[in-house]
């Protein structure tokens, strides 16, 4: 399938597949979308909620276990942009980042994205992509990465993750990635109170999430998109 490098609205790049009329990131701004959907509305929101939980526990004389790694699962490693932004974030706690990708991008596409230069850390960007699959790698002292080259339906984790970045290709082109079955597995993989965040706001996707037990919020989307979804495990 033909693949092209596209410069998006904020100057950052993505991969475009003309046969599907689909791209890895928003054409309005790859970097803006990742920061809004996965960092601000996902990671930073979860850290704020977790912090409030720690304060509550301390006030009630309970143990503070927040130095246990924050467990993040990404559906769709793709270009590595979400992983890189997370690795660069000053989260103040260790992060164990698990990324699932059935079809890794090519080395020439890694270089063409130029995220290392864009985010001023070429070494980090290359390390994320050069790290071998199916093994844990310490990218830096507070960020451990494990990449799994499998399809979404093979994920069988139970009560493992605090936060999910759901960044699959859209339901228009790959509806099989947004089914009740996929979201049931995602729900099972989250700890109680865990969060799933995605750029998609389609009505059927929201209903599928609700069917498996998620509490779903419709939130303002990134530039060029009116809404997005954030779901939490009750």
N, C-alpha and C positions, 0 to 999 in steps of 0.2 A: 504494500500500500504506500502510495506517495506521501512523503512528509516534507514539510517546508519549515524554515525558521521564520517566525513572524515577530516584528517589533510591535509591542502593545502600546496602548494609549499613554502609559506613564514612562515609556522609554525602555522598559525591561522587555526581555524576549520570552517567547514560548514556542512550542512546536505545533504546527497547524497541519491537519490531515484533510486536504481538499475533497477527497472521495466521500468523507463523512460530514464535511463542513463542521468539524469539531477541532478544538484546540485544548492543550493541556491546562491552560490558564485563561482567565478572562482577557478578551481582546481589548478591553477598556483599561487594563493595567494588571499585569501578572503580579507584580510586587505589592501593589495596593490591595488586591484581592486577598493574597496570602496573609498580609499583616492584619487586615480587618477580620476575616473569617476565622482564621486559625490561631493567630497570636492574640489579638485584642479580645475577640468574642469567645475564644476557646481557652488558651493557656492563661492569659492574665485574669480572665473571669474566674477560672478554676482556682488559681492561686489566691485570689481575694476571698473566695468562699472557703477554701481550706484554712486560710489564716483566721477567719472568723471562727471556724470550728475549733482551732487550736486554742484561741483565747477562751472560748466557752469551756473547753476541757480543763484548762489550767485553773479557771475560776472555780470549777467544781472538783478540784483536786485530782483530776485524772491525768494519766501519763501523756506526755507530748511525744508522739511518734512521727513527727513531720520530717525527721531526717531520713526516714525510709525513702527510697527513690520514688519520685513521681513517675508512674507508669503510663506512657503514651503509646497508643497504637495508631499508625497511619494506614488507611486504606488507599493505596496508590502512591508509592514513593516517587515515581515519575522523574522529574528533573532534579529532585532533591531540594527544591526551594523551601518547602515547609520545614524540613529537617534542619536546614542551614539556619533559618531564622530562629528556630527553637534552640539550637546549639549556641547561637549568639546571644540569646536572651539572658538577662541577669536574674534568673529565677531564684537564686539563693538556696536552692535545695538540689540534690542530685536528680538527674533525669535518666530513666531507662527508656530508650526510644526504640520501638519495634515497628518496622516498616514492611508492608507487604506489596510486592510488585511481581506480576506474572511475566511481564515483558519489559525488561530494563531497556532504557534508551541506549543508543550507540555512543561510543567514545567521541566521535566527531560531533554528535549533538550535545554531549556534555560540555565540550569546549565552546561550541557555538552559543550556548546559553549565556556564557560570560558572567555568571552570577558571582564568581570569585572576585572579579574586578568591581562589579556593581556594589557588592557588600563589603568590599575592602578586606577580603581574607581569602586569597587564592588557595593557600595551603589547606584551609578548612574545607573548602568546596571540593578540592581534589581528593582529600582524605575520605569524605563521605561517599564518593563514588568508587574509589579504589578499594575500600574495605570489602573483604570477601563476604559472600553470602552465607547464611546459616550459622554465623559465629558472632559472639559478642566482641565488640571493639571499643576500647576507651578512646574516644575522640579527643576529649580533654577531661580533667578530673571530675567535672560535674555532668558529663554527658557520655552515656554508654549507648552504642548503636548496635542493633541486630537487624539485618535485612533478610527477609524470607521470600524466596522466589516461588510463590504458590498463588493459586487463584483464591478469590475471596471465600468461596464455599468450603474450602478446606480448613478455615480457621475454626478451631474447636476449644479455645481457651475458656476457662470458667472463673469469674470473679477475679480477674487478673489486672485490669486496667482502670486507671482513674479518668483518663481523657482519650477520646477517639477523634482524630481528624478524618472525616469521611470525604475523600477527594477523588472519587471515581469519575470516569467520563459520564456525561449527563444521561438522564433516563431517556431522552429522545433517541440517542444512538445506541445505548447499552442498557435497556430496561431490566435485563436480568441481574444487574448489579444493585438494584434498588427494590428488591422484592421483600415480602414478609419474611421469607426464609433467611435472607441475608441480615436483615435487621434483628431477627430473633437471635441469631448467633452473636451479633454485636452487643445486644442487650445482655446476653448471658456472659459475655467476656468482661463486662464492666463490673466494678465493685458497686455496692449500694451508694448512691449519691454521685456516681460517675456521670460524666458529660460527653455527649457526642455533638460535634458541630460540623456543619456542611454549608456550602454555598447555595445548594439547591433549595427551592421553596415550593416545588410542585405539590399540588393538592394531594395527589395519589401517594407521593412519597411521605408526606406528613401523616396521612391516614394509615399507611403501612407501619410507620413508627409507633403510632398510637395503638394499633392493634396488638403489638407485641409487649406493650406496657410502658412505653416511654411517655413522659410528660413533655410536650413539645411547645416551644415558643417560636413565634414568627417575629423576627427582628429586622431592623434596617439592614439592607445589603450593602456590599461594597459599591464603588462607583460603577454606574451602568446597570445596576441590578437593584430593584426596589426592595426585595426581601431575601432573607436567608433563614435557616432553621437551626435552632439549638435544642437538643433533647437531653433529658436527664433521667437516670434510673431511680425509681422511687425506693 
